[in-house]
Amino acid sequence: MNRFAYYEGLKRLAREKRAVYSVETSRFGLREVRKIYSAEKITIDQWPLSPKIKAIYMCANGEYSVAIQRTLPDEPKLFALVHELKHHYCDQGELTGGMIYCGDYNANELIEKGAEVFAAEFIYPEIEFAAHTGIMGVRNWAPENVVMLKRQRHAKVSYKFLCKRLERLNLIVKGQFDRIQFQKLEDRMFGAPFWRTERNRRAS
């Protein structure tokens, strides 16, 4: 299979499904994805999964469900749930024993990477991302610029997502910011939010 064509097809599918569900990037979050799950008749289960497994897609006898790692923060959880939508739309014929264990790249490398491509385009289309970074006018990206991009809240995505997208568009080199602790950097730049300061105070 031609990987490029496969991934491009998944991006088109993501944009088509966004249109079906009238997705607006800046407003798309867990509540909205749960509505899509409801429309698709997919049940969401909170399971205590292994840390290596973020989610499991299950399909049997016309019934569909996703088990999601309950400890995931909101942004990775959103990504994981949209990732599972790709399996629902595209991979039911590839199911072994009625399940796809997401994170098992050794067994399902192509379909798993395809699900990441689908989720990334569904949550934050490349054309929108390119427009937003273009408006910023940054020529040499520094970690502080990534913080500013996230603070603009164009999409509910993680710092890891933003860095991967910057790498894909050749705005930074692969791994350039792997060692950056972005949340600590954001706190230094803007101060820690009250809820985290209060939580840390109570824990000390």
N, C-alpha and C positions, 0 to 999 in steps of 0.2 A: 504493500500500500504506500502511495506517495504521501509522506507525512505532511508536507506543506499543504497539499490539496485537502487532506483530512482536517487539518487544523483550521484552514480557511472556511471550510464547510461548516465547522462547528461555530465559528464566529458569526457566519450568516444566520445559522439557526438561533443563536443567542439574540441577535438583533430582531429576528422575526418574533421570537417569544416575548421580548421586551415590548414590541408593538402590540401583540395580542393582549398583554396585561397592562398596557399603558404605563410602563415603568418610567419614573422620573428619577434620574440618578441621585440627586441630592436628597430625595425623600425616601429612597429605597432602603429598608432595614428589615429587622426580624419580623415585625408585624406584617409587612407587605409580603415577605416570602411565605409566611404562614398562610396568608390568603391564597397564594398560588398553590400551595400544597393542598389546601382544602378544595380548590377548584379541580385539581388533578386527582383528587381522592387518594392522597398519600397521607398516611398516618405518621406522626412524629413521636418517637419513643425516646425517653431519657434513660439511657443505659449506662452503667458503670463500665465503660469499655477500657481495654488496655490503652495506656498512653500512646502506643504506636498506632492505634486505630482511631481516627477521628470520627468515622461514621461507617455505617453498613447500610447498603441498599438491599431491600428484600422484595421479591415478587413471586407470588404463587397463587394459582387459581383465580387470577383476576384481582387479587388484593395486593396493595402496595404499601410499604412502610419503610421508614428510615430510622435507624437507631443512631443517635448523636451523642458524642462525648459531652457529658453534662458540665464538665469543668471548663469548657472552652470559653474564652472571652467573647463578647458580642461580635466583634468584627471577624475573627476566624470562624465563629459559628455561622455567621451569615454566608461566608465564602463556602464553608462545608455544605450547607444546605443547598446552595445553588449548584455546587459541584454534583450533588446527588441528583439534581434535576436532569443533568446530562445523561446519567445512567438510566434514568426513567425514560427519557426520550429516545435514547440511542442503543442501549446495551442490554436490553432484556434477553436478546438472543444469545448473549455471551455469558449469561449467568451459569454458575456452577453450583449446584445444590441450592439454587434459589437465592443466592446472596453474592454481593460484591463487597469485599472488605477494603474500604478505601484506606490507602497507605501501603498496600501490598504491591509495590512497584515491581518486584521480581516476577510476580505472576501476571500482572496486568499493566505493564509499563505504558503501552500506547494508549489504552483507554483511560488510564488515570491521568496522564499528561493532557489528553484531549479534554477531560473533564475540567482540568485547571484552566485551559484555554477558554472553554465555554463559560466558566464561572467568571473569569476576569473580564471577558467582553460583556457579559450580561450585567455585571455590577457597575462597571466603569468602562464604557466603550473606548477603544483606542483613539478614535477621532476626537472625542470629548477631552480625553487626557492630553492629547497633543495640543488642542486649542488652549487648554488651561495653562500648560507649561509655556506655550508660546506667549501668552499674555504676560506671564511673569518676566519674560525677557532675559532669563538667566543664561549666560554663555558657558560659565564654568561652575557646575553644580557643587555646592558645599552642603554638609549635613544641615546647616541652618536653613538652607533653601528648601530642603525636604520637609522640615518642620513647618515652615511657612505654607508650603503647599497643602499639607495635611490640615493645618489650622483653618484654611479657607473652606473646609468641609464640603468640597464638591461631591464626595462620595464617602460612604461608610466603609473605609478600607484601612488596613494596617500599614505600618511603616514598611514591613516586609513586602507587601503588595506594591507600594509606591516605588521601592528600590528595584524590584523585579521589572516593573514597567519602564522605569528610567533606563535600565540595562537593555531591555528589548528595543527601545527606541534609540539606543546608542548615545544617550545623553550622559551616562556614566559607564565606566568599564565594569565588567563582571566582578562582583565581590568588593567593589571599591568602598562600600560603607558597611561591610559585614561586621566590623568590630565596634560600630557606633551604637551606643545605648541611647536610642532616640527618645525614650520617655524621660530619662534623666536630663537629656539636653533640652527637651521641651520645658521641663520644670525649671531649669536654670534660666531659660529665656523668658518665661511667662509666669513662673511661680506654680507650685503644685496646687491642684484644685482642692477646695475645702474638704470634700468628702474623703480624699486620700489622706490629707493632713490629719483629719480627725480620726480616721481609722488607725493610722500609725501611732497617734498619741495614745489611743486606747490600748493598743497592743504593747506599748512600752511599759 
